[in-house]
Amino acid sequence: MFENHTADFTRGPFTLHQLRHWKLAHAAKDGASTPMLMRLSGRTSVRSLAK
């Protein structure tokens, strides 16, 4: 459903996975701390967050 809804967007359609990464990238760019990024991503390891 999400991909169908975003099909007409510039560079669309988007997946929920892409949306998740977009949110994390913008949070990091805006200065979110590592613990906050880990909480947003659901990661438990800093190593896996870097991927």
N, C-alpha and C positions, 0 to 999 in steps of 0.2 A: 504494500500500500504506500509506504513512504517513497519508494522509488517512482511509483506512478504519479504521486503528488508533486514530486520535484522534477519531473521529466521536462517541463517547460522552462526551468530555471537556467540561467547562464551556466554552462559547464555541467548541467545536470544530465541525467538523473543522479541523485546521491543515494548512498546506502546509510543505514544507521551506524555502521562501522566508521564511515567517513565522518559523520557528524560527531561521533565520540572523539575521534582524533582532532578534529577542528576545535572542539571545546577545550581539550587538553593543551593544544598548541597555543591557543589564545590566552588561556589561564597562565601558562608559562611565560608568554610574552609580556603579560601584564604584571609579572612579578610574583606569582603565587609561589609559596614555599614548597619545598620537596615533600614534606608531610601532607600538605594540602593536595598536591598533584597525585600523590599515592592514594589518598582517600577518594579523589574524583575518579581515578582510573580503576580502583579496586585492586591495585597491585600491592604485594606485601614485600617486594624486594626492589631496591633502588636500581639494581641491574636490569630487571625486567621493565621498569619504567623507562629506562633509556632507549629501549628498542622502539 
